[in-house]
Amino acid sequence: DITGAISTLNINSSMTKSAGSGISKMEFNLNNSGAVTVNSGELWLGDTNASGTSTGSFTVDAGAFLGLGGNLTFPAGSSFTGAGGLIYYAGGTSVIGSGYDLAGPLDLRAGTLEFSSHENISDNLSVKTGTLRFVQGATVTGNATLTSGTLELAAASSISGNVTHLLTNLVADGDLPVGGGYAQSGGSLSGAGTVTITGLFEWSGGHQGVTGAARGATIANGGMVLSGPSIRHFRDRVLTLNGPSSWTDGSLYLYDGSVLNVNSPLDIQSDKSMSDITGAISTLNINSSMTKSAGSGISKMEFNLNNSGAVTVNSGELWLG
């Protein structure tokens, strides 16, 4: 699309990308009542300001991608099938009402894409920027890479693989089991749901809990590693360590009555602090062992303190309370 009002593409029959390994773009308003098929490469339909309603079908073969962008509506009766994937590449807000059965990756690169029904994402999911919203939650079979933007899971969901959490704001208002590990270096995790991590929780930066969000919980069944020099923020949330954990570097700021449950050994290997910043004092419940094994200086943990386990100081100083 070059200038003036956006042109319109009405598909009332079939349209197929049968050859070419690259990207074919068609920057129109989109109305598909027929059948779109992508056999190879990528076929991008729509644009930032495009609009339209499609009740037809979209079929994407293995290794191929369908690209969408704009203010597009795909009501009940439309369908997305095949072994290929979907790229949402332009601004605007599009809504997929039902019938999403693509088995390939889902990649959000701009704008807002909303799914009205609970959807099965049978491959990897990535959020590079923009907002990806699942009103009834999602089941993700692959890994999730959260680079920037927002991922909203408004109902119970699951991710079978690993989560790489960079700068995205992840809102989990339903329970979210994660089958692999969870590496958070930035962004935020919030919402009323409980995020249960089977593998290791690697927390090197970012926020657990945000101002104004409902209190949720993170359960690290595979333990946690606090590493890296960045300050982490722990606000009005419950974090439970059910596997062996270590704290090797970086401070943790505490807000609004958060709770840290140590149900498996925690090894403190640094002279950093967990500092009370504002709001109700947070609470540390030690139900296993907690050891300061390294560092010649002071480690502060400014919590309410409940210790039914064992605290050991092998080096330096450990200040509690």
C-alpha beads as a LAMMPS data file, in Angstrom:
LAMMPS data file: protein, C-alpha beads

321 atoms
320 bonds

1 atom types
1 bond types

-500.0 500.0 xlo xhi
-500.0 500.0 ylo yhi
-500.0 500.0 zlo zhi

Masses

1 110.0

Atoms # bond

1 1 1 0.000 0.000 0.000
2 1 1 1.535 3.334 -1.118
3 1 1 -0.851 6.255 -0.488
4 1 1 -4.499 7.155 -0.028
5 1 1 -7.211 4.899 1.295
6 1 1 -6.170 1.296 1.786
7 1 1 -7.170 -0.990 -1.050
8 1 1 -9.341 -4.051 -0.402
9 1 1 -8.778 -7.714 -1.184
10 1 1 -11.947 -9.849 -1.357
11 1 1 -11.180 -13.563 -1.646
12 1 1 -14.295 -15.423 -2.772
13 1 1 -12.494 -18.420 -4.269
14 1 1 -9.056 -19.915 -3.589
15 1 1 -5.716 -18.136 -3.358
16 1 1 -2.488 -20.163 -3.042
17 1 1 1.162 -19.312 -2.572
18 1 1 2.588 -22.387 -4.278
19 1 1 6.239 -21.404 -4.751
20 1 1 8.939 -19.111 -3.450
21 1 1 10.809 -19.465 -0.186
22 1 1 10.608 -15.766 0.743
23 1 1 7.859 -13.349 1.764
24 1 1 4.944 -12.289 -0.443
25 1 1 3.113 -9.229 0.975
26 1 1 -0.433 -8.169 0.081
27 1 1 -1.148 -4.923 1.975
28 1 1 -4.928 -4.737 1.624
29 1 1 -7.995 -4.679 3.790
30 1 1 -8.781 -8.389 3.963
31 1 1 -12.082 -10.193 3.485
32 1 1 -11.687 -13.924 2.942
33 1 1 -14.809 -16.004 2.398
34 1 1 -12.887 -18.533 0.333
35 1 1 -9.689 -20.509 0.943
36 1 1 -6.117 -19.243 1.396
37 1 1 -3.304 -21.797 1.205
38 1 1 0.406 -21.274 1.861
39 1 1 2.497 -24.130 0.452
40 1 1 5.910 -22.487 0.764
41 1 1 7.593 -19.371 2.095
42 1 1 5.506 -16.718 3.811
43 1 1 2.314 -14.959 2.733
44 1 1 1.625 -11.721 4.638
45 1 1 -1.897 -10.307 4.436
46 1 1 -3.070 -6.935 5.783
47 1 1 -1.226 -3.896 7.098
48 1 1 -1.135 -1.688 10.213
49 1 1 -4.353 0.161 9.332
50 1 1 -6.050 -2.622 7.394
51 1 1 -9.445 -3.987 8.410
52 1 1 -11.830 -6.706 7.331
53 1 1 -13.716 -9.833 8.306
54 1 1 -12.828 -13.329 7.167
55 1 1 -15.114 -16.328 7.513
56 1 1 -13.124 -18.582 5.187
57 1 1 -10.192 -20.937 5.682
58 1 1 -6.429 -20.507 5.969
59 1 1 -4.211 -23.552 5.399
60 1 1 -0.462 -23.408 5.997
61 1 1 1.877 -26.267 5.124
62 1 1 4.870 -27.416 7.173
63 1 1 7.741 -24.927 7.100
64 1 1 5.532 -22.153 5.704
65 1 1 4.019 -19.146 7.501
66 1 1 0.896 -17.035 7.218
67 1 1 1.422 -13.386 8.205
68 1 1 -1.418 -11.151 9.390
69 1 1 -1.634 -7.512 10.454
70 1 1 -4.167 -4.759 11.071
71 1 1 -7.669 -4.663 12.529
72 1 1 -8.891 -8.009 11.281
73 1 1 -11.715 -10.178 12.575
74 1 1 -11.936 -13.955 12.215
75 1 1 -15.298 -14.976 13.697
76 1 1 -16.560 -18.441 14.535
77 1 1 -16.606 -20.473 11.320
78 1 1 -13.253 -19.279 10.084
79 1 1 -10.424 -21.808 10.337
80 1 1 -6.633 -22.019 10.533
81 1 1 -5.226 -25.474 9.782
82 1 1 -2.001 -27.158 8.712
83 1 1 1.495 -27.844 10.018
84 1 1 2.773 -24.309 9.386
85 1 1 2.871 -21.249 11.622
86 1 1 1.462 -17.755 12.092
87 1 1 3.301 -14.412 12.233
88 1 1 1.420 -11.332 13.441
89 1 1 3.601 -8.601 11.978
90 1 1 1.793 -5.232 11.924
91 1 1 -0.065 -2.900 14.296
92 1 1 -3.771 -2.789 14.954
93 1 1 -5.914 -5.252 16.888
94 1 1 -7.067 -8.544 15.395
95 1 1 -9.351 -11.124 16.983
96 1 1 -9.449 -14.835 16.174
97 1 1 -12.752 -16.193 17.449
98 1 1 -12.219 -19.921 17.086
99 1 1 -10.877 -22.626 14.804
100 1 1 -7.148 -22.070 15.341
101 1 1 -5.428 -25.395 14.643
102 1 1 -2.084 -24.432 13.115
103 1 1 0.601 -26.823 14.381
104 1 1 3.588 -24.543 13.738
105 1 1 5.077 -21.646 15.735
106 1 1 3.144 -18.540 16.771
107 1 1 5.199 -15.323 16.516
108 1 1 3.924 -11.892 17.638
109 1 1 5.988 -8.994 16.272
110 1 1 3.668 -5.955 16.606
111 1 1 0.128 -4.841 17.422
112 1 1 -2.427 -6.810 19.417
113 1 1 -3.593 -10.321 18.631
114 1 1 -6.429 -11.753 20.712
115 1 1 -7.750 -15.316 20.834
116 1 1 -11.300 -15.577 22.155
117 1 1 -11.224 -19.343 22.798
118 1 1 -8.759 -21.548 24.660
119 1 1 -6.166 -22.406 22.035
120 1 1 -3.580 -25.139 21.587
121 1 1 -0.228 -23.825 20.373
122 1 1 1.474 -27.021 19.248
123 1 1 4.928 -25.504 18.738
124 1 1 6.962 -22.591 20.098
125 1 1 5.448 -19.256 21.065
126 1 1 7.301 -15.942 20.873
127 1 1 6.325 -12.405 21.847
128 1 1 8.753 -9.866 20.382
129 1 1 6.609 -6.744 20.930
130 1 1 2.918 -5.839 21.047
131 1 1 0.244 -7.685 23.034
132 1 1 -0.737 -11.335 22.728
133 1 1 -3.961 -12.049 24.630
134 1 1 -5.600 -15.413 25.342
135 1 1 -9.020 -14.685 26.837
136 1 1 -9.656 -18.340 27.730
137 1 1 -6.012 -19.311 28.217
138 1 1 -3.695 -21.413 26.060
139 1 1 -1.887 -24.749 26.007
140 1 1 1.614 -24.283 24.604
141 1 1 3.404 -27.520 23.707
142 1 1 6.780 -25.960 22.893
143 1 1 8.957 -23.253 24.435
144 1 1 7.990 -19.632 25.091
145 1 1 10.373 -16.756 24.315
146 1 1 9.182 -13.448 25.767
147 1 1 11.380 -10.678 24.369
148 1 1 9.231 -7.572 24.907
149 1 1 5.594 -6.464 24.853
150 1 1 2.850 -8.196 26.846
151 1 1 1.514 -11.746 27.124
152 1 1 -1.900 -11.945 28.804
153 1 1 -3.156 -15.345 29.956
154 1 1 -6.589 -14.534 31.358
155 1 1 -7.473 -18.135 32.267
156 1 1 -5.748 -21.412 33.131
157 1 1 -2.891 -22.161 30.731
158 1 1 0.218 -24.323 30.424
159 1 1 3.650 -24.253 28.781
160 1 1 5.282 -27.658 28.308
161 1 1 8.785 -26.431 27.473
162 1 1 11.122 -23.734 28.759
163 1 1 10.320 -20.052 29.288
164 1 1 12.895 -17.388 28.393
165 1 1 11.584 -14.166 29.926
166 1 1 13.437 -11.016 28.826
167 1 1 11.462 -7.719 28.866
168 1 1 7.882 -8.926 28.401
169 1 1 5.119 -8.232 30.912
170 1 1 3.539 -11.647 31.544
171 1 1 0.123 -11.503 33.223
172 1 1 -1.086 -14.939 34.391
173 1 1 -4.558 -14.556 35.887
174 1 1 -5.093 -18.317 35.751
175 1 1 -2.793 -21.061 36.975
176 1 1 0.218 -21.655 34.715
177 1 1 2.280 -24.856 35.024
178 1 1 5.639 -24.719 33.214
179 1 1 7.064 -28.116 32.286
180 1 1 10.654 -26.954 31.786
181 1 1 12.799 -24.234 33.298
182 1 1 12.057 -20.533 33.644
183 1 1 14.801 -17.926 33.053
184 1 1 13.785 -14.355 33.916
185 1 1 16.245 -11.530 33.253
186 1 1 13.769 -8.640 32.983
187 1 1 10.144 -7.703 32.487
188 1 1 7.486 -8.691 34.995
189 1 1 5.443 -11.689 36.065
190 1 1 2.129 -10.787 37.684
191 1 1 -1.500 -11.838 37.932
192 1 1 -3.679 -13.840 40.310
193 1 1 -2.641 -17.280 39.051
194 1 1 -0.047 -19.664 40.435
195 1 1 2.953 -20.257 38.168
196 1 1 4.450 -23.674 38.962
197 1 1 7.898 -24.319 37.475
198 1 1 9.028 -27.931 37.137
199 1 1 12.624 -27.105 36.217
200 1 1 15.041 -24.509 37.547
201 1 1 13.896 -20.921 38.091
202 1 1 16.800 -18.655 37.094
203 1 1 16.070 -15.115 38.284
204 1 1 18.674 -12.568 37.203
205 1 1 16.475 -9.467 36.805
206 1 1 12.977 -8.058 36.519
207 1 1 9.861 -8.052 38.673
208 1 1 7.823 -10.748 40.380
209 1 1 4.557 -8.923 41.068
210 1 1 3.643 -5.344 40.056
211 1 1 1.767 -2.465 41.671
212 1 1 -2.009 -2.873 41.534
213 1 1 -2.020 -6.485 40.364
214 1 1 -3.827 -9.248 42.226
215 1 1 -1.557 -11.357 44.432
216 1 1 -0.313 -14.474 42.683
217 1 1 2.327 -17.078 43.429
218 1 1 5.428 -18.624 41.906
219 1 1 6.372 -22.173 42.939
220 1 1 9.890 -23.253 41.984
221 1 1 9.746 -27.041 42.242
222 1 1 13.181 -27.330 40.631
223 1 1 14.707 -24.712 42.892
224 1 1 15.910 -21.198 42.157
225 1 1 19.199 -19.478 41.323
226 1 1 19.510 -15.756 42.080
227 1 1 22.471 -14.623 39.985
228 1 1 23.817 -11.590 38.171
229 1 1 24.320 -8.033 39.468
230 1 1 20.875 -6.623 38.655
231 1 1 18.351 -5.664 41.333
232 1 1 15.257 -7.843 41.373
233 1 1 11.854 -6.628 42.609
234 1 1 9.490 -8.814 44.660
235 1 1 6.084 -7.141 45.180
236 1 1 2.936 -8.512 46.812
237 1 1 3.590 -12.086 45.654
238 1 1 4.378 -15.495 47.160
239 1 1 7.546 -17.326 46.086
240 1 1 8.011 -20.923 47.245
241 1 1 11.289 -22.804 46.827
242 1 1 10.649 -26.551 46.694
243 1 1 14.065 -27.508 45.283
244 1 1 17.687 -26.776 46.224
245 1 1 18.386 -23.073 45.620
246 1 1 21.315 -20.648 45.653
247 1 1 21.853 -16.904 45.867
248 1 1 25.127 -15.992 44.187
249 1 1 24.778 -12.289 43.340
250 1 1 22.406 -9.344 43.078
251 1 1 20.036 -7.698 45.543
252 1 1 16.300 -8.250 45.995
253 1 1 13.932 -5.390 46.836
254 1 1 10.840 -6.308 48.870
255 1 1 7.446 -4.573 48.719
256 1 1 3.922 -4.879 50.068
257 1 1 4.082 -7.974 52.253
258 1 1 5.546 -10.530 49.865
259 1 1 6.231 -14.037 51.184
260 1 1 9.320 -16.213 50.596
261 1 1 8.909 -19.876 51.589
262 1 1 12.155 -21.865 51.840
263 1 1 11.057 -25.513 51.715
264 1 1 14.367 -26.885 50.420
265 1 1 17.993 -25.917 51.160
266 1 1 18.961 -22.328 50.257
267 1 1 22.694 -21.591 49.913
268 1 1 23.709 -17.918 50.241
269 1 1 27.021 -17.316 48.462
270 1 1 27.127 -13.512 48.313
271 1 1 27.179 -10.392 50.487
272 1 1 24.086 -8.878 48.869
273 1 1 20.813 -7.962 50.606
274 1 1 17.086 -8.574 50.437
275 1 1 15.888 -5.119 51.455
276 1 1 12.461 -3.970 52.670
277 1 1 11.486 -0.945 50.554
278 1 1 7.841 0.008 51.090
279 1 1 4.451 -1.311 52.194
280 1 1 3.852 -4.110 54.680
281 1 1 6.954 -6.006 55.744
282 1 1 7.511 -9.202 53.773
283 1 1 7.779 -12.596 55.461
284 1 1 10.491 -15.271 55.315
285 1 1 9.379 -18.785 56.278
286 1 1 12.325 -21.198 56.669
287 1 1 11.031 -24.771 56.662
288 1 1 14.285 -26.398 55.528
289 1 1 17.921 -25.284 55.831
290 1 1 19.383 -21.913 54.942
291 1 1 23.179 -21.480 54.919
292 1 1 25.493 -18.540 54.303
293 1 1 28.408 -20.508 52.898
294 1 1 30.503 -17.752 51.299
295 1 1 31.214 -14.047 51.444
296 1 1 33.141 -12.217 54.164
297 1 1 30.683 -9.326 54.415
298 1 1 27.077 -8.820 55.504
299 1 1 24.008 -10.395 53.912
300 1 1 20.774 -8.725 55.058
301 1 1 17.327 -10.320 54.793
302 1 1 14.813 -7.717 56.012
303 1 1 11.751 -9.898 56.560
304 1 1 9.408 -10.985 59.280
305 1 1 11.112 -14.229 60.324
306 1 1 9.647 -17.672 60.952
307 1 1 12.298 -20.408 61.228
308 1 1 11.192 -23.998 61.817
309 1 1 14.268 -25.335 59.986
310 1 1 17.991 -24.678 60.421
311 1 1 20.001 -21.504 59.750
312 1 1 23.810 -21.819 59.511
313 1 1 26.399 -19.048 59.075
314 1 1 29.731 -20.397 57.822
315 1 1 31.302 -17.089 56.814
316 1 1 30.709 -13.366 57.087
317 1 1 27.526 -12.086 58.705
318 1 1 23.863 -12.933 58.078
319 1 1 21.395 -10.365 59.387
320 1 1 17.750 -11.460 59.665
321 1 1 14.788 -9.255 60.452

Bonds

1 1 1 2
2 1 2 3
3 1 3 4
4 1 4 5
5 1 5 6
6 1 6 7
7 1 7 8
8 1 8 9
9 1 9 10
10 1 10 11
11 1 11 12
12 1 12 13
13 1 13 14
14 1 14 15
15 1 15 16
16 1 16 17
17 1 17 18
18 1 18 19
19 1 19 20
20 1 20 21
21 1 21 22
22 1 22 23
23 1 23 24
24 1 24 25
25 1 25 26
26 1 26 27
27 1 27 28
28 1 28 29
29 1 29 30
30 1 30 31
31 1 31 32
32 1 32 33
33 1 33 34
34 1 34 35
35 1 35 36
36 1 36 37
37 1 37 38
38 1 38 39
39 1 39 40
40 1 40 41
41 1 41 42
42 1 42 43
43 1 43 44
44 1 44 45
45 1 45 46
46 1 46 47
47 1 47 48
48 1 48 49
49 1 49 50
50 1 50 51
51 1 51 52
52 1 52 53
53 1 53 54
54 1 54 55
55 1 55 56
56 1 56 57
57 1 57 58
58 1 58 59
59 1 59 60
60 1 60 61
61 1 61 62
62 1 62 63
63 1 63 64
64 1 64 65
65 1 65 66
66 1 66 67
67 1 67 68
68 1 68 69
69 1 69 70
70 1 70 71
71 1 71 72
72 1 72 73
73 1 73 74
74 1 74 75
75 1 75 76
76 1 76 77
77 1 77 78
78 1 78 79
79 1 79 80
80 1 80 81
81 1 81 82
82 1 82 83
83 1 83 84
84 1 84 85
85 1 85 86
86 1 86 87
87 1 87 88
88 1 88 89
89 1 89 90
90 1 90 91
91 1 91 92
92 1 92 93
93 1 93 94
94 1 94 95
95 1 95 96
96 1 96 97
97 1 97 98
98 1 98 99
99 1 99 100
100 1 100 101
101 1 101 102
102 1 102 103
103 1 103 104
104 1 104 105
105 1 105 106
106 1 106 107
107 1 107 108
108 1 108 109
109 1 109 110
110 1 110 111
111 1 111 112
112 1 112 113
113 1 113 114
114 1 114 115
115 1 115 116
116 1 116 117
117 1 117 118
118 1 118 119
119 1 119 120
120 1 120 121
121 1 121 122
122 1 122 123
123 1 123 124
124 1 124 125
125 1 125 126
126 1 126 127
127 1 127 128
128 1 128 129
129 1 129 130
130 1 130 131
131 1 131 132
132 1 132 133
133 1 133 134
134 1 134 135
135 1 135 136
136 1 136 137
137 1 137 138
138 1 138 139
139 1 139 140
140 1 140 141
141 1 141 142
142 1 142 143
143 1 143 144
144 1 144 145
145 1 145 146
146 1 146 147
147 1 147 148
148 1 148 149
149 1 149 150
150 1 150 151
151 1 151 152
152 1 152 153
153 1 153 154
154 1 154 155
155 1 155 156
156 1 156 157
157 1 157 158
158 1 158 159
159 1 159 160
160 1 160 161
161 1 161 162
162 1 162 163
163 1 163 164
164 1 164 165
165 1 165 166
166 1 166 167
167 1 167 168
168 1 168 169
169 1 169 170
170 1 170 171
171 1 171 172
172 1 172 173
173 1 173 174
174 1 174 175
175 1 175 176
176 1 176 177
177 1 177 178
178 1 178 179
179 1 179 180
180 1 180 181
181 1 181 182
182 1 182 183
183 1 183 184
184 1 184 185
185 1 185 186
186 1 186 187
187 1 187 188
188 1 188 189
189 1 189 190
190 1 190 191
191 1 191 192
192 1 192 193
193 1 193 194
194 1 194 195
195 1 195 196
196 1 196 197
197 1 197 198
198 1 198 199
199 1 199 200
200 1 200 201
201 1 201 202
202 1 202 203
203 1 203 204
204 1 204 205
205 1 205 206
206 1 206 207
207 1 207 208
208 1 208 209
209 1 209 210
210 1 210 211
211 1 211 212
212 1 212 213
213 1 213 214
214 1 214 215
215 1 215 216
216 1 216 217
217 1 217 218
218 1 218 219
219 1 219 220
220 1 220 221
221 1 221 222
222 1 222 223
223 1 223 224
224 1 224 225
225 1 225 226
226 1 226 227
227 1 227 228
228 1 228 229
229 1 229 230
230 1 230 231
231 1 231 232
232 1 232 233
233 1 233 234
234 1 234 235
235 1 235 236
236 1 236 237
237 1 237 238
238 1 238 239
239 1 239 240
240 1 240 241
241 1 241 242
242 1 242 243
243 1 243 244
244 1 244 245
245 1 245 246
246 1 246 247
247 1 247 248
248 1 248 249
249 1 249 250
250 1 250 251
251 1 251 252
252 1 252 253
253 1 253 254
254 1 254 255
255 1 255 256
256 1 256 257
257 1 257 258
258 1 258 259
259 1 259 260
260 1 260 261
261 1 261 262
262 1 262 263
263 1 263 264
264 1 264 265
265 1 265 266
266 1 266 267
267 1 267 268
268 1 268 269
269 1 269 270
270 1 270 271
271 1 271 272
272 1 272 273
273 1 273 274
274 1 274 275
275 1 275 276
276 1 276 277
277 1 277 278
278 1 278 279
279 1 279 280
280 1 280 281
281 1 281 282
282 1 282 283
283 1 283 284
284 1 284 285
285 1 285 286
286 1 286 287
287 1 287 288
288 1 288 289
289 1 289 290
290 1 290 291
291 1 291 292
292 1 292 293
293 1 293 294
294 1 294 295
295 1 295 296
296 1 296 297
297 1 297 298
298 1 298 299
299 1 299 300
300 1 300 301
301 1 301 302
302 1 302 303
303 1 303 304
304 1 304 305
305 1 305 306
306 1 306 307
307 1 307 308
308 1 308 309
309 1 309 310
310 1 310 311
311 1 311 312
312 1 312 313
313 1 313 314
314 1 314 315
315 1 315 316
316 1 316 317
317 1 317 318
318 1 318 319
319 1 319 320
320 1 320 321
